[in-house]
Amino acid sequence: MSGLWTKKDLLGLEDLSKDELELILSTAESFKEVSTREIKKVPALRGKTVLNLFYEPSTRTRVSFEVAAKRLSADVINIAAETSSVRKGETLIDTGRNLEALKADIIVVRHNASGAAAILARHVNISVVNAGDGWHEHPTQALLDIFTLKEKLGRIDGIKVSIVGDIAHSRVARSNIWGLTKLGAQVMVCAPELLIPPAIEKMGARVTHDIDEALCNADAVNILRMQFERDEKGAFPNKQEYFKRFGITEERLKKNNKNIIIMHPGPINRGIEISSEIADCKNSVILEQVTNGIAVRMAVLFLVSGVQEKKDEATD
C-alpha cells in the first residue's frame, strides 16, 4: 500500500479510491491491537475534540465513535438533535458553524437527509465524518463489514458477498457495494422486487429475487434489517411472509451453504430477517463486526485529523 490520506472528510465510499480504502483498512488493523491492552488508549488525538452530532437515534454507531475517539485520547461531546438548538429552528449549517467556533476538530454527523454530511462539510473548515445520511451512505459501517470479511477470509479480491434485505432504504448496502466492488469482490443483492433500487446494477451489483441463488455460492451474506416503517409501496404485506421467502434460517443454509459467513449491521429483528439459531451460530460474526467498528472508526478519526493538523499548520 502506498499513498497518504489527503481528504479533510469521510463522506462516503463512492468517492474513495482502492488505495484510500486499503489505507483505512490497514490503519484499522494497526489500531485493533489497542483494544486488547490493559490500558486501552493511545495519545494519537490528545488535545483534539470530537463532536458526535446525531439527528437520528443510534446506539451502536454513536457509542462506537465515542469509544474510538476516547481510545485515541480525544475529548468527546455527544449532541442529540432533540435536545439541541435544532428544536428552536437552527439549521444544520448554523449548528456546524457554531460547533466550529467552539474550536472542535471533528464533527461526526448522522442525519435523516441524504447529502447532509456533504453539505455540512462544504460549510465548515473542520473535518466531517458521515455516520449515516438518509438512504445515501454509511461509510464506516461498510468499512467495518469489509474489515471483518478480510479478517475472516484473508482477502476481499475475488470473494462473493450477497446482501439480503431492504436494499431500497439501505445506506449500508450502498456503501458496501461501493467498497466491496472497488476492492475486487463480487456482490449480489437479494430482496423483493419493489425493494431493489432501479440503478443498483450500475453500481456493480448483480440482482436476484431468489434467496437460494443468493446463498448457494456466496462466501458471506450480509443481512439487512427490513425497514417496514419506510415501506410506502407495500412491497410485502406482512413480516411472516417476508421471513418465509427471504429469512435466513438453519434449514435454508443446510440446503445451500452451511459454511457461509453470517453478517448483520444491526439492530437484528429475530424471526423476521434472521432466525435466532443463525444469529447466534458459529459462523455468525455479528458481534465481531461491533468490535471491529471501534478499530475502523479509530482509523478514520486518526486519518482525517492528520489532514486537519496539516491544514492548521499551514495557516499558522
C-alpha positions, 0 to 999 in steps of 0.5 A: 500500500502506498499513498497518504490520506489527503481528504479533510472528510469521510463522506462516503465510499463512492468517492474513495479510491482502492488505495484510500480504502486499503489505507483505512483498512490497514490503519484499522488493523494497526489500531485493533491491537489497542483494544486488547491492552490493559490500558486501552488508549493511545495519545494519537488525538490528545488535545483534539475534540470530537463532536458526535452530532446525531439527528437520528437515534443510534446506539451502536454507531454513536457509542462506537465513535465515542469509544474510538475517539476516547481510545485515541485520547480525544475529548468527546461531546455527544449532541442529540438533535432533540435536545439541541438548538435544532428544536428552536429552528437552527439549521444544520449549517448554523449548528456546524458553524457554531460547533466550529467556533467552539474550536472542535476538530471533528464533527461526526454527523448522522442525519435523516437527509441524504447529502447532509454530511456533504453539505455540512462539510462544504460549510465548515473548515473542520473535518466531517465524518458521515455516520449515516445520511438518509438512504445515501451512505454509511461509510464506516459501517461498510468499512467495518463489514469489509474489515471483518470479511478480510479478517475472516477470509484473508482477502476481499479480491475475488470473494462473493458477498450477497446482501439480503434485505431492504436494499431500497432504504439501505445506506449500508448496502450502498456503501458496501457495494461501493467498497466491496466492488472497488476492492475486487469482490463480487456482490449480489443483492437479494430482496423483493422486487419493489425493494431493489433500487432501479440503478443498483446494477450500475453500481456493480451489483448483480440482482436476484429475487431468489434467496437460494441463488443468493446463498448457494455460492456466496462466501458471506451474506450480509443481512439487512434489517427490513425497514417496514416503517419506510415501506410506502409501496407495500412491497410485502404485506406482512413480516411472516411472509417476508421471513418465509421467502427471504429469512435466513434460517438453519434449514435454508443454509443446510440446503445451500451453504452451511459454511457461509459467513453470517453478517448483520449491521444491526439492530437484528429483528429475530424471526423476521430477517434472521432466525435466532439459531443463525444469529447466534451460530458459529459462523455468525460474526455479528458481534465481531463486526461491533468490535471491529467498528471501534478499530475502523472508526479509530482509523478514520478519526486518526486519518482525517485529523492528520489532514486537519493538523496539516491544514492548521499548520499551514495557516499558522 
